[in-house]
Amino acid sequence: MRKRHKTVLFMTIALVLFAIINTAFSQNYKIDEVNFIHKDKQTIETSDLKGAVGITKSKYYYSDVLYNDVISLKNYYFDNGYFEAKVLKDVKFNNEDSTVIINFIITENLHYKIGFIQITGLDNVSDSLHKTIDTMKTIKSNSFFNKSDMIDYSTGILDYLQNSGYMNAAIKTDSGYVLRKQDSIVNITLNFERADTIYTFGKTEISIDSNVYDVNTEYLRKGVAYNEGEIYSKKKRADTEKNISQMPIILSARIRTSSVIGKTVNLKIACRLSNKQELTPFVEGTNINNYFYGGGGLQYLNKYLWGGGRIFTSEIHALYSSTNVNLVEMINQLTQPYLFNNKSSINDKLSLGYYNFDGYTNSYLGNIISFRYYIADHTFYNKATFDLNEELMRIKYEFGDLTSVNLYSSFLSTTFIHDNTNSAVAPSRGFYHSITVGEGGLLPQLILNSFDNNFYYSKFVKLSTSNRYFINLSNKEGENVIASKLYISDNISTGSGPKVIPIQPLYRYFSGGSNSLRGWTPLSNGFVNDRRMGGNFWIEGSFEFRKELFPGSLTFTKNIKAAAFVDYGNVWETHNDFRVEQIAIAIGAGLRYKIFIGPIRVDFGFKLYDPLALNGEKWLYQNSFKTIFKEKFTISFGIGEAF
């Protein structure tokens, strides 16, 4: 017996030593090449195969990583319908330079297609739900099998059931997915369970841990997305938790089932409060009229002013672009969320500032009242805003006929928005579209014409649309993205009179700069009387390819991106002056580096087609190398993506 124990101990020590030596040996070898060798055919891109294994992300050879990668690669083929794929490894060491070449030898064999798709466990589901489920098929017979598509399909059915009252519906844990191979066909059976009872929402209790600010739970109840007695919906339950969590005074909100009585589900929402008041210094970077500004300021925030969830913000900030382009501004904002219901809010913003721009200065007192309403997910236009912007301004010009003017401007507008992009900051998929209709000058016309004064105003109608489209080209979100935009705006003058003056730069458009045509500097483009005044008709668009340069990197290089772009557009005095041949085109490329305030951006742009240039010099290739870099080339800086 003692001899047997010694043998076991000796073998254990030998295995540990072997593992240590093997690991040390492996770490001394750098990976020279990783190859994917196909014995029969190749139907999956090499880039996708590299993403499925871990050895390609390592600098050194590790035998255990390679062992796991063989399994991962075989599973990857299985999940894509190659149920009989074979994966072998071949490792070649070079002792002279301590490198290793790794070959994955792959035999794909048959690529299986889907035969029939059967769903079980939904016998008690209503006929109307059955009909809807029948229209939800995202996988089809005779298409190649893909595990992710199958799971997405079954998850979609499950979500629909749980949003239609079947709270306990589930995919069977032991036999939810049954695959049966037959020749080159795989038949799929999806097995559901407990889809037999429709539940309704019952009572909802809201509790606040350490309610030191005396927050009213009835205010929090405005975030509840369902009514008592309504059919249970997992989505509305999740929306409720999200709505309350997004209230600034709330640090966290967790919703749980407190009891189930018969077919009624009672819930409890437990909340924790954040600090009511904050004083925060900040730095910022932004673009105004296509000039890049940097600066900062100080912000005071009260998250629960006077009860009722009102949010008050006061800040002072300064922005600098150059010695003659800068501004200082004080802003006070009051927001009332959940004005009528959890879909509506109102915001009032009061601004006092001094704006020094190229050719004029502007001292102003302004106020914007914005009413926002969330319509619905299933409608095309899912958001709407109604805005009233009023400003008293003293503008001093260094050019043109006006030396100074006292201006009272107003702009009343309605905007409808469709937005299904996946991110507000850096979208990689989806479509954003808005359309705005507005009228300027109605209030000044009613007020200023009633008594003697030295204020003037402009009368006009504005029509505009903004469109942005994003396509993700890789498995990893945001690694390779095609982005495009198209903006069109038109100001149409509608009045005349002793107090009516032309539309001022505040409401006009400009072309050229870091967020516009990047082959031009700010305000250097346009078929207008004076580019410092801008124009009233504007078209601008872009196509941009954005790419992560070092995907999978764990060092500082993971934040580096590149972009190649084509910008087009121009600005005209009015829409009657528009000519297709006057659309300018810029091309170029740039780098981005992500930091805490967003990606820092530098773009190198060229004037591919300059309609303002002399004949024979309009196209980039018609100019000498020296002229190109002297007159046709621009470097732009910014924070955040160009759009």
C-alpha positions as CSV (number, residue, x, y, z in Angstrom):
1,M,0.0,0.0,0.0
2,R,2.8,2.4,1.0
3,K,4.6,1.6,-2.3
4,R,1.4,2.4,-4.2
5,H,1.1,5.8,-2.5
6,K,4.7,6.6,-3.4
7,T,4.0,5.7,-7.0
8,V,1.0,8.0,-7.1
9,L,3.0,10.8,-5.4
10,F,5.8,10.4,-7.9
11,M,3.5,10.5,-10.9
12,T,1.8,13.7,-9.5
13,I,5.1,15.5,-9.0
14,A,6.2,14.4,-12.5
15,L,3.0,15.8,-14.1
16,V,3.3,19.1,-12.2
17,L,7.0,19.4,-13.3
18,F,6.1,18.6,-16.8
19,A,3.3,21.2,-16.9
20,I,5.7,23.8,-15.4
21,I,8.4,23.0,-17.9
22,N,6.0,22.9,-20.8
23,T,4.5,26.3,-19.8
24,A,7.9,27.8,-19.5
25,F,9.0,26.2,-22.8
26,S,5.9,27.5,-24.5
27,Q,6.3,31.1,-23.2
28,N,9.7,31.2,-24.7
29,Y,8.4,30.7,-28.2
30,K,6.9,33.7,-30.1
31,I,4.2,33.0,-32.6
32,D,5.4,33.6,-36.1
33,E,2.4,32.5,-38.1
34,V,-1.1,31.2,-37.6
35,N,-2.4,29.5,-40.7
36,F,-5.8,27.9,-41.6
37,I,-5.2,25.1,-44.1
38,H,-8.3,23.6,-45.7
39,K,-8.3,20.0,-46.9
40,D,-11.5,20.1,-49.0
41,K,-12.9,23.6,-49.4
42,Q,-13.1,27.0,-47.6
43,T,-16.5,28.7,-47.2
44,I,-15.8,30.8,-44.0
45,E,-13.5,33.8,-44.2
46,T,-10.1,33.6,-42.6
47,S,-10.8,36.8,-40.7
48,D,-13.8,35.1,-39.0
49,L,-11.7,32.0,-38.2
50,K,-9.1,34.2,-36.5
51,G,-11.8,35.8,-34.4
52,A,-12.9,32.4,-33.2
53,V,-9.6,31.4,-31.7
54,G,-7.5,32.9,-28.9
55,I,-4.1,32.1,-30.1
56,T,-4.2,34.9,-32.7
57,K,-4.5,37.4,-29.9
58,S,-1.4,36.2,-28.1
59,K,2.2,37.1,-28.7
60,Y,3.6,33.8,-27.3
61,Y,2.7,30.2,-27.8
62,Y,0.7,28.4,-25.1
63,S,-0.1,24.8,-25.5
64,D,-3.3,24.9,-23.4
65,V,-4.6,27.9,-25.4
66,L,-4.0,26.0,-28.6
67,Y,-5.7,22.9,-27.2
68,N,-8.8,24.9,-26.3
69,D,-8.7,26.7,-29.7
70,V,-9.0,23.4,-31.6
71,I,-12.2,22.7,-29.6
72,S,-13.4,26.3,-30.1
73,L,-12.8,26.1,-33.8
74,K,-14.7,22.8,-34.2
75,N,-17.6,24.3,-32.2
76,Y,-17.5,27.3,-34.4
77,Y,-18.0,25.2,-37.5
78,F,-20.7,23.1,-35.7
79,D,-22.6,26.3,-34.9
80,N,-22.5,27.3,-38.5
81,G,-23.9,24.0,-39.8
82,Y,-20.7,22.0,-40.4
83,F,-21.7,19.2,-38.0
84,E,-19.0,16.8,-39.2
85,A,-16.1,19.3,-39.5
86,K,-12.7,18.1,-38.4
87,V,-10.0,20.3,-37.0
88,L,-6.4,19.2,-36.3
89,K,-3.3,21.1,-35.2
90,D,0.2,21.1,-36.6
91,V,2.9,23.0,-34.6
92,K,6.3,23.7,-36.0
93,F,9.0,25.0,-33.7
94,N,12.1,26.9,-34.9
95,N,14.7,26.6,-32.1
96,E,17.1,29.0,-33.8
97,D,15.0,32.1,-33.4
98,S,12.5,30.7,-30.8
99,T,9.4,31.0,-33.0
100,V,6.6,28.7,-33.8
101,I,4.3,28.3,-36.8
102,I,0.8,27.1,-36.0
103,N,-1.4,25.4,-38.6
104,F,-5.0,24.5,-38.1
105,I,-5.9,21.8,-40.6
106,I,-9.6,21.9,-41.4
107,T,-11.9,19.5,-43.2
108,E,-15.3,21.1,-43.5
109,N,-17.3,18.2,-44.9
110,L,-21.0,18.7,-45.4
111,H,-22.7,22.1,-44.9
112,Y,-26.1,21.3,-43.5
113,K,-29.3,23.1,-44.5
114,I,-32.5,23.4,-42.5
115,G,-35.3,20.9,-43.2
116,F,-38.5,21.4,-41.3
117,I,-38.9,23.6,-38.2
118,Q,-41.2,22.3,-35.5
119,I,-42.4,24.1,-32.4
120,T,-44.0,22.3,-29.5
121,G,-45.4,23.3,-26.1
122,L,-47.7,26.1,-27.4
123,D,-51.0,24.1,-27.5
124,N,-52.6,26.4,-25.0
125,V,-51.6,29.7,-26.7
126,S,-54.4,31.7,-28.3
127,D,-55.0,31.4,-32.1
128,S,-54.2,35.1,-32.6
129,L,-50.8,34.7,-30.9
130,H,-50.2,31.5,-33.0
131,K,-50.8,33.5,-36.2
132,T,-48.3,36.2,-35.1
133,I,-45.7,33.6,-34.2
134,D,-46.1,32.0,-37.6
135,T,-45.1,35.4,-39.2
136,M,-42.0,35.7,-37.0
137,K,-39.8,33.2,-38.8
138,T,-36.3,34.5,-39.1
139,I,-35.0,31.1,-40.1
140,K,-36.3,29.3,-43.1
141,S,-36.2,25.8,-44.6
142,N,-33.5,25.2,-47.2
143,S,-31.3,27.9,-45.7
144,F,-28.0,27.0,-44.1
145,F,-28.1,26.2,-40.4
146,N,-26.7,28.8,-38.0
147,K,-27.0,28.3,-34.2
148,S,-27.2,32.1,-33.4
149,D,-30.1,32.5,-35.9
150,M,-31.9,29.6,-34.3
151,I,-31.4,31.0,-30.8
152,D,-32.5,34.5,-31.9
153,Y,-35.6,33.0,-33.4
154,S,-36.6,31.0,-30.3
155,T,-35.7,34.0,-28.1
156,G,-38.0,36.2,-30.2
157,I,-40.9,33.8,-29.7
158,L,-40.2,33.6,-26.0
159,D,-40.1,37.4,-25.7
160,Y,-43.4,37.7,-27.6
161,L,-45.0,35.1,-25.2
162,Q,-43.7,36.8,-22.1
163,N,-44.8,40.2,-23.4
164,S,-48.3,38.8,-24.1
165,G,-49.1,37.6,-20.5
166,Y,-47.4,34.2,-20.5
167,M,-45.0,35.1,-17.7
168,N,-43.7,31.6,-17.0
169,A,-43.2,30.6,-20.6
170,A,-39.7,29.1,-21.1
171,I,-37.6,27.1,-23.5
172,K,-37.0,23.6,-22.0
173,T,-33.7,23.5,-20.2
174,D,-33.0,19.8,-21.0
175,S,-34.4,19.6,-24.5
176,G,-35.1,23.1,-25.8
177,Y,-33.3,22.5,-29.0
178,V,-33.5,19.2,-30.8
179,L,-31.5,18.7,-34.0
180,R,-31.9,15.6,-36.2
181,K,-29.6,15.1,-39.1
182,Q,-30.9,13.4,-42.3
183,D,-28.5,13.2,-45.3
184,S,-27.4,16.9,-45.6
185,I,-30.5,18.2,-43.9
186,V,-31.0,19.1,-40.2
187,N,-34.5,19.2,-38.8
188,I,-35.1,21.5,-35.9
189,T,-37.5,21.1,-33.0
190,L,-38.0,24.0,-30.5
191,N,-39.6,22.8,-27.3
192,F,-41.3,25.4,-25.1
193,E,-43.0,24.8,-21.7
194,R,-45.3,26.5,-19.2
195,A,-47.0,28.7,-21.9
196,D,-50.4,27.9,-20.5
197,T,-51.5,30.8,-18.2
198,I,-52.0,34.4,-19.0
199,Y,-51.1,36.7,-16.1
200,T,-52.0,40.3,-15.3
201,F,-50.3,43.1,-13.4
202,G,-51.5,43.5,-9.9
203,K,-50.4,46.1,-7.3
204,T,-47.0,47.7,-7.4
205,E,-45.3,48.8,-4.1
206,I,-42.5,51.4,-4.3
207,S,-40.0,51.7,-1.4
208,I,-37.1,54.1,-0.9
209,D,-34.1,53.2,1.2
210,S,-33.1,56.1,3.5
211,N,-35.5,58.7,2.0
212,V,-33.5,61.7,3.4
213,Y,-34.8,64.1,0.7
214,D,-38.5,63.1,1.2
215,V,-38.9,62.0,-2.4
216,N,-42.6,61.3,-3.2
217,T,-43.2,57.8,-4.3
218,E,-46.1,59.1,-6.4
219,Y,-43.6,60.9,-8.5
220,L,-41.6,57.7,-9.0
221,R,-44.9,55.9,-9.9
222,K,-45.0,58.1,-13.1
223,G,-42.2,55.9,-14.4
224,V,-44.4,52.8,-14.2
225,A,-45.1,51.7,-17.8
226,Y,-48.2,49.5,-17.1
227,N,-51.5,49.8,-15.4
228,E,-53.0,47.5,-12.7
229,G,-55.1,44.8,-14.4
230,E,-53.2,45.1,-17.7
231,I,-51.9,41.9,-19.3
232,Y,-48.4,41.1,-18.0
233,S,-45.5,42.1,-20.2
234,K,-41.8,41.5,-19.5
235,K,-40.9,44.5,-21.6
236,K,-43.1,46.9,-19.7
237,R,-41.7,45.5,-16.5
238,A,-38.2,46.2,-17.8
239,D,-39.2,49.6,-19.1
240,T,-40.5,50.5,-15.6
241,E,-37.2,49.6,-14.0
242,K,-35.4,51.6,-16.7
243,N,-37.7,54.7,-16.4
244,I,-37.3,54.9,-12.6
245,S,-33.5,54.2,-12.8
246,Q,-33.1,57.1,-15.2
247,M,-34.6,59.6,-12.8
248,P,-31.6,61.7,-11.7
249,I,-32.5,61.5,-8.0
250,I,-32.5,57.7,-8.2
251,L,-29.2,55.9,-7.8
252,S,-30.7,52.4,-8.5
253,A,-34.1,50.8,-8.9
254,R,-34.7,47.1,-8.8
255,I,-38.1,45.5,-9.5
256,R,-39.0,42.0,-8.3
257,T,-42.1,39.8,-8.0
258,S,-43.5,40.2,-4.4
259,S,-46.3,37.6,-4.8
260,V,-48.4,35.8,-7.4
261,I,-52.1,35.4,-6.4
262,G,-53.9,33.3,-8.9
263,K,-53.2,34.9,-12.2
264,T,-52.2,38.3,-10.7
265,V,-48.6,39.3,-10.4
266,N,-47.8,41.8,-7.6
267,L,-44.5,43.7,-7.9
268,K,-42.2,45.6,-5.6
269,I,-39.7,48.3,-6.7
270,A,-36.8,49.0,-4.3
271,C,-35.1,52.3,-4.9
272,R,-31.9,54.0,-3.5
273,L,-31.3,57.7,-3.8
274,S,-28.3,59.5,-5.3
275,N,-26.9,62.8,-3.9
276,K,-29.5,65.6,-4.5
277,Q,-27.0,68.3,-5.3
278,E,-23.7,68.3,-7.2
279,L,-21.1,71.0,-8.1
280,T,-18.8,69.9,-10.9
281,P,-16.0,71.5,-12.9
282,F,-15.9,70.2,-16.5
283,V,-13.9,70.5,-19.8
284,E,-15.6,70.3,-23.1
285,G,-15.0,70.3,-26.9
286,T,-17.7,71.2,-29.4
287,N,-18.3,72.6,-32.9
288,I,-20.2,75.8,-33.6
289,N,-20.7,77.0,-37.1
290,N,-18.1,74.3,-38.1
291,Y,-15.4,75.9,-35.9
292,F,-13.9,73.6,-33.2
293,Y,-14.0,75.1,-29.7
294,G,-12.3,73.9,-26.5
295,G,-13.0,75.1,-23.0
296,G,-14.7,74.3,-19.8
297,G,-16.7,75.6,-16.9
298,L,-18.5,74.9,-13.6
299,Q,-21.9,73.3,-13.3
300,Y,-24.4,73.2,-10.3
301,L,-27.0,70.4,-10.4
302,N,-30.1,70.0,-8.2
303,K,-31.8,66.7,-9.1
304,Y,-35.0,67.2,-7.1
305,L,-35.8,70.9,-6.9
306,W,-39.1,71.8,-5.1
307,G,-40.2,68.2,-5.3
308,G,-42.0,66.6,-8.3
309,G,-38.8,65.5,-9.9
310,R,-37.8,68.9,-11.2
311,I,-34.1,69.1,-12.3
312,F,-32.3,72.5,-12.1
313,T,-28.9,73.1,-13.8
314,S,-26.8,76.2,-13.6
315,E,-23.5,76.5,-15.4
316,I,-21.0,79.0,-16.7
317,H,-18.6,78.1,-19.4
318,A,-16.1,79.6,-21.8
319,L,-15.1,78.3,-25.2
320,Y,-12.2,79.3,-27.3
321,S,-11.4,78.6,-31.0
322,S,-9.1,81.6,-31.8
323,T,-8.6,85.2,-30.7
324,N,-11.5,86.4,-32.8
325,V,-13.8,83.3,-32.4
326,N,-14.8,82.6,-28.8
327,L,-17.7,82.9,-26.3
328,V,-18.6,83.1,-22.7
329,E,-22.1,82.0,-21.5
330,M,-24.2,81.4,-18.4
331,I,-27.0,78.9,-18.7
332,N,-29.9,78.1,-16.3
333,Q,-32.1,75.2,-17.1
334,L,-35.2,73.8,-15.4
335,T,-36.6,70.4,-16.6
336,Q,-39.9,68.9,-15.6
337,P,-39.9,65.2,-16.5
338,Y,-43.2,63.3,-16.8
339,L,-45.2,66.4,-17.4
340,F,-48.5,64.7,-18.3
341,N,-47.3,61.1,-18.3
342,N,-44.1,59.1,-18.6
343,K,-43.8,60.0,-22.3
344,S,-43.7,63.8,-21.9
345,S,-41.3,66.4,-20.5
346,I,-40.7,70.2,-20.7
347,N,-37.5,72.1,-20.4
348,D,-36.8,75.8,-20.1
349,K,-33.3,77.1,-20.8
350,L,-32.3,80.7,-20.1
351,S,-28.9,81.9,-21.6
352,L,-26.9,85.1,-21.1
353,G,-23.7,85.3,-23.2
354,Y,-21.2,87.1,-25.3
355,Y,-20.2,85.6,-28.7
356,N,-17.2,86.9,-30.6
357,F,-17.3,85.5,-34.2
358,D,-15.4,86.2,-37.3
359,G,-16.6,89.6,-38.4
360,Y,-19.1,90.4,-35.6
361,T,-19.9,90.2,-31.9
362,N,-23.2,89.2,-30.3
363,S,-24.3,90.0,-26.8
364,Y,-27.5,88.1,-26.1
365,L,-30.2,87.1,-23.7
366,G,-32.1,84.0,-24.9
367,N,-34.7,81.6,-23.7
368,I,-35.8,78.2,-25.2
369,I,-38.9,76.3,-24.1
370,S,-38.9,72.7,-25.3
371,F,-41.7,70.2,-25.0
372,R,-40.7,66.6,-25.8
373,Y,-43.0,63.7,-26.4
374,Y,-42.2,60.0,-26.9
375,I,-44.8,58.6,-29.3
376,A,-44.2,54.8,-29.6
377,D,-41.7,52.2,-30.7
378,H,-43.8,50.7,-33.5
379,T,-44.5,54.0,-35.3
380,F,-42.1,55.4,-37.8
381,Y,-41.8,58.8,-36.0
382,N,-41.3,57.7,-32.4
383,K,-40.4,61.1,-30.9
384,A,-41.6,64.7,-31.3
385,T,-40.4,68.1,-30.0
386,F,-42.0,71.5,-29.9
387,D,-39.7,74.4,-29.4
388,L,-40.0,78.2,-28.8
389,N,-36.7,80.0,-29.1
390,E,-36.6,83.8,-28.2
391,E,-33.5,86.0,-28.1
392,L,-32.7,89.7,-27.5
393,M,-29.4,90.5,-29.2
394,R,-27.1,93.3,-29.7
395,I,-25.0,92.5,-32.8
396,K,-22.0,94.7,-33.9
397,Y,-20.7,94.0,-37.4
398,E,-17.3,94.8,-38.9
399,F,-18.5,94.4,-42.4
400,G,-21.6,95.0,-44.6
401,D,-24.2,97.7,-44.5
402,L,-25.2,97.2,-40.8
403,T,-22.8,98.5,-38.2
404,S,-24.9,97.4,-35.3
405,V,-28.5,96.2,-34.8
406,N,-30.8,95.4,-31.9
407,L,-32.5,92.2,-32.8
408,Y,-35.5,90.4,-31.2
409,S,-35.7,87.0,-32.8
410,S,-38.2,84.2,-32.2
411,F,-38.4,80.8,-33.8
412,L,-41.3,78.4,-33.2
413,S,-40.7,74.9,-34.6
414,T,-41.9,71.3,-34.6
415,T,-39.6,68.3,-35.1
416,F,-40.5,64.7,-35.7
417,I,-37.8,62.1,-35.1
418,H,-37.3,58.5,-36.1
419,D,-34.3,56.9,-34.3
420,N,-33.4,53.2,-34.2
421,T,-29.6,53.7,-33.9
422,N,-27.9,51.6,-31.3
423,S,-26.0,54.4,-29.6
424,A,-26.4,58.1,-29.1
425,V,-22.7,58.7,-28.8
426,A,-21.1,56.3,-31.3
427,P,-23.7,54.4,-33.4
428,S,-22.6,51.5,-35.5
429,R,-26.0,50.4,-36.9
430,G,-29.4,51.9,-37.4
431,F,-31.1,54.9,-39.0
432,Y,-31.8,58.4,-37.7
433,H,-34.2,60.7,-39.5
434,S,-35.8,64.0,-38.5
435,I,-37.9,66.6,-40.2
436,T,-38.4,70.1,-38.8
437,V,-40.9,72.8,-39.8
438,G,-40.5,76.2,-38.1
439,E,-41.5,79.9,-38.3
440,G,-39.4,82.8,-37.3
441,G,-40.6,86.3,-36.5
442,L,-44.3,85.8,-35.4
443,L,-43.9,87.1,-31.8
444,P,-41.6,90.0,-32.7
445,Q,-44.2,91.0,-35.4
446,L,-47.0,91.0,-32.8
447,I,-45.0,92.8,-30.1
448,L,-42.6,95.2,-31.8
449,N,-45.1,96.7,-34.2
450,S,-47.3,97.7,-31.2
451,F,-45.1,100.4,-29.9
452,D,-42.1,102.6,-30.7
453,N,-38.7,100.9,-30.1
454,N,-35.3,100.4,-31.8
455,F,-35.5,96.6,-32.2
456,Y,-35.7,94.7,-35.5
457,Y,-36.6,91.2,-36.5
458,S,-36.6,88.7,-39.4
459,K,-39.6,86.9,-40.9
460,F,-39.0,83.4,-42.4
461,V,-40.1,79.8,-42.6
462,K,-37.6,77.0,-42.1
463,L,-37.9,73.5,-43.6
464,S,-35.1,71.0,-42.8
465,T,-34.4,67.3,-42.7
466,S,-31.5,65.4,-41.0
467,N,-30.6,61.8,-42.0
468,R,-27.9,59.5,-40.7
469,Y,-27.5,55.8,-41.6
470,F,-25.0,53.3,-40.1
471,I,-24.1,49.8,-41.2
472,N,-21.9,47.5,-39.0
473,L,-19.8,45.3,-41.3
474,S,-18.2,43.0,-38.7
475,N,-19.2,40.5,-36.0
476,K,-17.8,42.9,-33.3
477,E,-19.9,45.9,-32.9
478,G,-18.2,49.1,-34.2
479,E,-15.1,47.4,-35.6
480,N,-15.9,48.2,-39.2
481,V,-18.7,50.7,-39.9
482,I,-20.1,52.5,-42.9
483,A,-21.7,55.8,-41.9
484,S,-23.6,58.3,-44.1
485,K,-25.5,61.5,-43.6
486,L,-27.7,63.9,-45.7
487,Y,-28.8,67.3,-44.4
488,I,-31.1,69.7,-46.3
489,S,-32.3,73.0,-44.9
490,D,-34.1,75.9,-46.4
491,N,-35.0,79.3,-44.9
492,I,-37.6,81.2,-46.9
493,S,-38.2,84.9,-46.2
494,T,-41.9,85.6,-45.8
495,G,-42.2,89.3,-44.8
496,S,-41.2,92.9,-45.2
497,G,-41.7,96.1,-43.4
498,P,-39.8,98.9,-41.6
499,K,-38.6,96.6,-38.8
500,V,-37.9,93.5,-40.9
501,I,-34.3,92.9,-41.8
502,P,-32.6,89.9,-43.6
503,I,-32.2,86.6,-41.8
504,Q,-29.2,87.0,-39.5
505,P,-26.3,84.5,-39.1
506,L,-28.0,82.9,-36.0
507,Y,-30.4,81.0,-38.3
508,R,-28.3,80.7,-41.5
509,Y,-26.0,77.9,-42.7
510,F,-22.3,77.7,-43.3
511,S,-20.1,75.3,-45.4
512,G,-16.6,74.1,-44.6
513,G,-14.9,72.9,-41.4
514,S,-14.4,69.9,-39.2
515,N,-18.1,68.9,-39.1
516,S,-18.8,69.9,-42.7
517,L,-16.8,69.7,-45.9
518,R,-13.4,68.7,-44.5
519,G,-11.4,69.9,-47.6
520,W,-12.4,73.5,-46.7
521,T,-11.7,75.6,-43.6
522,P,-14.7,77.0,-41.7
523,L,-16.8,79.6,-43.7
524,S,-14.5,79.3,-46.8
525,N,-17.2,77.7,-49.1
526,G,-20.5,78.8,-50.4
527,F,-22.3,80.6,-53.3
528,V,-23.4,83.5,-51.0
529,N,-23.0,87.2,-50.8
530,D,-20.8,87.0,-47.7
531,R,-19.6,83.7,-46.3
532,R,-19.4,85.2,-42.8
533,M,-23.2,85.7,-43.0
534,G,-23.8,82.2,-44.4
535,G,-26.7,81.2,-46.7
536,N,-30.3,80.2,-46.5
537,F,-30.3,77.0,-48.5
538,W,-27.9,74.2,-47.5
539,I,-27.2,70.7,-48.7
540,E,-24.6,68.6,-47.1
541,G,-23.8,64.9,-47.0
542,S,-21.0,62.4,-46.3
543,F,-20.0,58.8,-46.7
544,E,-17.5,57.5,-44.2
545,F,-15.8,54.2,-43.5
546,R,-14.7,53.8,-39.8
547,K,-12.4,51.1,-38.7
548,E,-10.7,50.0,-35.5
549,L,-7.0,49.7,-36.4
550,F,-6.1,47.2,-33.6
551,P,-9.2,45.1,-32.8
552,G,-8.6,42.8,-29.9
553,S,-5.8,44.9,-28.5
554,L,-5.6,45.3,-24.7
555,T,-3.1,48.2,-24.8
556,F,-3.6,51.9,-25.6
557,T,-3.8,51.0,-29.3
558,K,-7.3,49.6,-28.7
559,N,-8.7,53.2,-28.7
560,I,-7.2,54.1,-32.1
561,K,-9.6,54.3,-35.1
562,A,-9.2,55.4,-38.7
563,A,-11.7,56.8,-41.1
564,A,-11.9,57.5,-44.9
565,F,-14.5,59.9,-46.1
566,V,-16.2,61.7,-49.0
567,D,-18.0,64.9,-48.1
568,Y,-20.3,66.8,-50.5
569,G,-22.6,69.8,-50.4
570,N,-22.7,73.6,-50.4
571,V,-24.6,76.6,-49.2
572,W,-26.5,79.1,-51.4
573,E,-28.2,82.4,-50.8
574,T,-31.6,80.9,-51.6
575,H,-33.0,77.7,-53.0
576,N,-33.5,79.5,-56.3
577,D,-29.7,79.8,-56.7
578,F,-29.1,76.0,-56.3
579,R,-27.2,74.3,-59.2
580,V,-26.2,70.7,-59.2
581,E,-22.8,71.5,-60.7
582,Q,-22.1,73.7,-57.8
583,I,-22.0,70.9,-55.2
584,A,-18.5,70.7,-53.8
585,I,-16.8,67.4,-53.0
586,A,-14.1,66.7,-50.5
587,I,-12.2,63.4,-49.9
588,G,-9.7,62.4,-47.2
589,A,-8.9,60.3,-44.2
590,G,-8.4,60.7,-40.5
591,L,-7.5,59.3,-37.1
592,R,-9.5,59.1,-33.9
593,Y,-8.4,58.3,-30.4
594,K,-11.0,57.7,-27.7
595,I,-10.6,59.5,-24.4
596,F,-12.9,60.2,-21.5
597,I,-14.7,63.1,-23.2
598,G,-15.1,61.2,-26.5
599,P,-12.8,60.5,-29.5
600,I,-10.3,63.2,-30.4
601,R,-10.4,63.5,-34.2
602,V,-8.0,64.8,-36.8
603,D,-8.9,64.7,-40.5
604,F,-6.9,65.4,-43.6
605,G,-9.1,66.6,-46.3
606,F,-8.7,67.5,-50.0
607,K,-10.9,69.5,-52.3
608,L,-11.7,66.8,-54.9
609,Y,-14.1,69.2,-56.8
610,D,-14.2,72.9,-56.1
611,P,-17.0,74.6,-58.0
612,L,-15.6,78.0,-57.0
613,A,-12.2,77.4,-58.6
614,L,-11.3,78.6,-62.1
615,N,-12.1,76.4,-65.1
616,G,-9.3,73.9,-65.5
617,E,-8.5,73.9,-61.7
618,K,-11.8,72.7,-60.3
619,W,-10.8,69.0,-60.1
620,L,-8.0,68.0,-57.7
621,Y,-6.0,66.2,-60.5
622,Q,-5.9,69.4,-62.6
623,N,-3.6,71.1,-60.1
624,S,0.1,70.8,-59.4
625,F,1.4,68.9,-56.3
626,K,2.4,72.3,-54.8
627,T,-0.9,73.9,-55.4
628,I,-2.8,70.9,-53.9
629,F,-1.0,71.1,-50.6
630,K,-1.1,74.9,-50.5
631,E,-4.7,75.6,-51.6
632,K,-6.6,72.3,-51.8
633,F,-5.6,70.6,-48.5
634,T,-7.0,71.2,-44.9
635,I,-6.4,69.7,-41.5
636,S,-9.4,69.6,-39.2
637,F,-9.7,68.9,-35.5
638,G,-12.7,67.8,-33.4
639,I,-14.0,65.9,-30.5
640,G,-16.6,63.2,-31.3
641,E,-17.3,61.7,-34.7
642,A,-18.1,64.1,-37.6
643,F,-21.7,62.9,-37.4
